[in-house]
Amino acid sequence: MAVRETDHSGNRISGEETRTARRRAVGAGSPLGLRANRIEAECRAKGLRLTGQRRLIAQVLSEALDHPDAFDLHRRVAMLAPHVSLATVYRTMKRFEREGIVKRLEFRGGHARYETAAKRHHDHLIDLETGQVVEFRNAEIERLQEAVARELGYRLVGHRLELYGVPVPAKERSEEDL
Ligand SMILES: [Zn+2]
């Protein structure tokens, strides 16, 4: 599933930029000939040793620019190592989630999806026609949520916001611009 990454102002951030930055941040290859990846580095920092299969799953998720579910991850991992089972992918995701290394996303009517927890905070819009997940950040929404929590007597420590939408036809869009 394709994902458009956007910054505050809705400008697109190219996936290539993210990938290049990641490549720069990682070190030499592992014994399996795989590059070290962000999840692996976090595991190491937490004293978690990764087996070959888990390292491979970590690599695939680290390089994902979308929000894959377990089936997507398994399909991608199986291209590199056909013997890795779907059950191993599920178990590994559960473990990573418990360690706070990956975030589990439960969008309406779909399978659980995953993304690395270290990603910069963002919210999601789900296109109900295509299932595409669009990432966005909106400073005003962030401020409003904090204000609501404060009014209720709380200090906001986190939130999850999901928008569900269908594409506005191009014709209507241009009329709104007039
Ligand atoms: Zn996301």
Residues whose N, C-alpha, C, O or C-beta is under 5 A from the ligand:
A	BS01	ZN	E115 E135
